[in-house]
Amino acid sequence: LKSKMNVKNMSNEPKQTNGRERWSSRAAFYFAAIGSAVGFGNVWRFPSLVYEYGGGAFLVPYSLALVFVGLPILVLEISLGQYYETGDVDVFGGIHKRLRGVGLSSIACGYMLVTYYSMLLSWVAHAFFDSFGEENAWGNGITGSEAAEYFQDQIIGMNTLDPDDPKPTRIVWKNVGYSLFTWAVVYLCIVFGIKWTGRITYFTMGLPVILLFVMLGRSVSLEGSQEGVKEYLSSDWSVLVNQPEVWPKAVTQIFFSIGITFGIMTAYGSHCNRNEPAFMNSCVIAISNSLFSFVAGFAVFGETR
């Protein structure tokens, strides 16, 4: 009878262990983890690296970095998070108390990343809402250089800087307001717990995917877009030997794009059940991130006709 009661109690165990809240579903975990990986680096930096380092040839060091560096570290971080059911500081502290500084340093890196990334999001929000104005820069059509000048001077507020001595000259109050708005949105995304955060990521990750394919459809439909796509897929294999910096560039892209060593994936993994397939989950996250980058390349190069 006692054994039957124990089995019954085990079957009714709550989803949290030691107070650690769990994701509402595996899909919520995927959306949150992939959403934290996909960002500016996928849409902006990856295509620029492909353009600079031999087109399709860049995919060789990139793929090797993914398989031999990015994926193993990602598996390690998610596995440690699942096992210890806590963040980086306590994970490394659980291995040895003197390693807590390693976890603390990763959180410090994440903090530094978030402080400037939030400002990037503020500029994007500023440009987005500014585009609805009657005198927006996009009304009559502008060139790429004009768009860059508009973003730097009007959105960031660099038009008052001295080119020879670019020190801050004023406070751009619009950007202060949009920064407060950005932090308020971040707060609302996490304040209600991990389950609500997971549900919110269905929108915050789902919408960029939809927009990516909208951009892709638009770019490939433009006249001459095939020239840009051809440039994207063409390969100059000499860069692998003549430009050795392509290898560390590829590794850096993998580190930054997936978001490893920042403590993010360890924290996400800590909200998974211990019996979750860490290797499979890591593969889904890493491959989805790289696929997003690859597809984004077609959208970007289709415009550079």
N, C-alpha and C positions, 0 to 999 in steps of 0.2 A: 504493500500500500504506500509505504514511504517513497519507494522508487517511482511509483506512478505519480505521486504528488510532485516529486522533483522534476519529472519530465513535463508535467503540466505547467509548473512554474517557469521552466526554461522556454517553453513555447510562447509564454506570455511576456517574455522579457521586452522592456521598452527599447526603442530605437536608439537611445542614448546610453553610453557607457561612461561612468565617472563624470556625468554631467556634460559630456561632449555631444552636441547636437549633430544629427545626421542630415545628409542631403535628402530631399524628398524623393528623389529618384536618381538612377544612374545618368539619365539624360540631362538632369539639372547639373550634375557634376561635369559632364562633358561640355555643356554650353558655357559654364562658368570658367572652366580651365582653358578651353579653346578661345573664349572671349578675352581672357587675360593674356593669351599668347598673341592673338591677331591684333594688329594695330598699325601705326604709322610705318613701322619697319617693313611690313608686308607689302603695303601699297606704294610707299615712296622709296625706301632704301633698297629693297630687293631688286626692283627693276633698274635702279641706277647702278647697282653693282654689276648686274648682267650687262648693261650697256658699256660700262667702263672696262670690264674684264672678259672680253671675248665672246659675248653673247652666250650661246648654249654651252660653251666650254666652261663657264662658271659653274654650271650644274654639277660638274665632276667633283671639285673640292667641296661644294655645298652638300652633295649627297653623302660623301665620305664623312664629313663633319657631323651630319645628321645621324648616320648609322653608328659611328664609332665614338662620338663625343656626346651629342645632344640626347639621343635616346637612352643610353646607359645612365646618364646623370638624372634624367627625368624619371626613369624606373626607380633609381635609388631614392630620390626625394619623395616620390609618392609612396613607396614601400615603407620608408622610415616614418612618414607621417601616419600611415595606417597602423603600423605596429605600435608606436609610442602614443598615438592618439593625442598629439599635441604639436605645437609649433617648433620652429628651428632651435630656439634656446634650450628647451627641455629635451628635444631630440638629441642634440649633441651632448647635453648634460647627462642624459641617460646612458650614453656611450661611455663618457668619462666626465667628471665634474669640471675638469680643467679645459674641456672643449666648449664650454658654454660661450666663450668669446667668439667662436666660429659662427654660432647661431646668431649672436648679437650683431656681428659684422654684416651678415646677410640682411638682417632687418634694417640696419643703418643704410645699406645700399638701396634697399627697397624704398626707404623713406626719402632718400635723395632723388630717386627716380620719380616718385609720386609728386614731389613738390614742383618739379618743372613740367611733368606730364600734365598736371592739372592746369598749368598755364597754357599749354598747347591747346587743351580742350576749350579753355576760355576764349582763345583767339578764334578757334573754329566756331564756337557759339556766336561770337561777335560778328564774324563774316556771314554766318548763316542768317541771323536776324537782320543784318544790314542789307542782305540781298532782297528783302521785301520792301525796302524803301523806294520812293519814286525816283530818286537820283542814284540808283545803285550802279556800280561799275559795269555790270553785265548787260545793261539795257541795249546798247548799240553794238555789242560785240567787241572784244579786245584781244590783243595778241598775248602770247605767253609772257613776254617781258613786261607788258603793261599790267598783266594780272599779278606778277611777282611784285612790281612796284606798288600797285594798289594795296596788296597784302602787307608789305613792309611799312609803307608810309601811313596808310589810313587805318589799318587794323592794329598792327603792332604799335604804331606811333613813332616810327623812326625818322620821320621827315624833319624833326627839329634837331637831330643829332649832327654834330660836326664830323664829317668823314675822316678828318685827320686825328680827331680825339673823341671817339664815340662813347662818351660817358653819359649816364642818365641826365636828362635835362628837366624832366617834368613827370608828373603822375598822369597816366591816361585813365581818367575816372571811369570811362566806359568799361575798360578791361578790369578795373577793380570790381565793378558791379558784376561783370560776367564771371569773375573768379569766385565771388561769393555765391553766385548761382551754381557754379560747377561743384563747389564743395557741399552746397546744400543738397544737390542731387546725389552726390556720393554718400552723404550721411543717410539720406532716405533709402538708399539701396542696401545698406548694411544694418540699419538700426533695428529692424524687425527680426533679425536672426537669419541663419543660413538657409532655412527653407524658403523664406520670401526672397532672399538673394538669388537662389536657384531659379525661382519662377521669373524674376525680373530679367534674368539673363536670356530667357527665351526671346524677349524683345530686343535687348541690347546686343545680342549676338545674331539673332535671326534677321534683324533689319539690315545690318551691314552686308550680310550674304546676299540679300535681295538687291540692295543697291549696287553691289559688285556686279551682279549679272545684268542689271540695267545699264551700268557703265560699259560692260563688255558688249552688250548688244548695240549700244549707241556707237561705240568706237569702231567696231568691225563693219558697221553699216556706212561709215564715212568713205568718201571717195579717196582712193589711194591708201587705205588702211592696210592693204595686203603688203605694201612696202615696209611698213613698220613692223608687222608680224614677221615678215621675212628676215628683217634685221634682228628681231628678238630670237629667232630660232637658228640663225646662222652661227657658225662657230669658228673662232680663231684660236686653234689649239696651241699656238706659240706662247700665249700668255701664261700657260701653266709652267713654262720654263723661264721665259724672259721677264716675267713679272711675278717673282716669288711671293710678293705681298698678297697675292690673291688667296693663298692658303689661310693665313691668319684672318683675312677679311671674311672668308667663308665661315670660319669657326666663330668669329665675333657675331656674325649675323645669326647663326644658330643659337648662340647663348642669349642674345638680346631678344630675338624673335620668340623663342619658346618661353622665355622667362625663367630659366633655371638659375640657381644660385642666389635668388632673391628671397627665398623662403616662401614664395607664393604657392608653389606646387606641394610643398610639405604641409602647409596649412590646409590646402584643399584636400589633400590625401587624408589628413587627420580626421576629417568629417565623414570619411567612408568607413564601411564595416571592414573588419580585419580580413574577412574572407573574400573581399573584392579582388578580381584579377588585375593586379597592379600592372603586369606587363602588357596585357591587352589594352587596358585603359591608357597606358603611356603611348602605345603605338597609335591608337585612335587620335590622341591629342596631337602628337608630333606630326603624323601624316596629314591630318586635317589642316594644321598650320602651314605646312609646306605646300599643300595643294592650293590653299588660298593665295599664297604668294605667287605660285606659278600662273594661276588664272588671272590674278591682278596684273601680271606682266603683259598679257594679251590686251587687257583694257588700256594700259598705259601706252604700250608701243603702237596700238592701233591709232592713237591720237597723234603720234609723232611721224606723220606721213611726210 
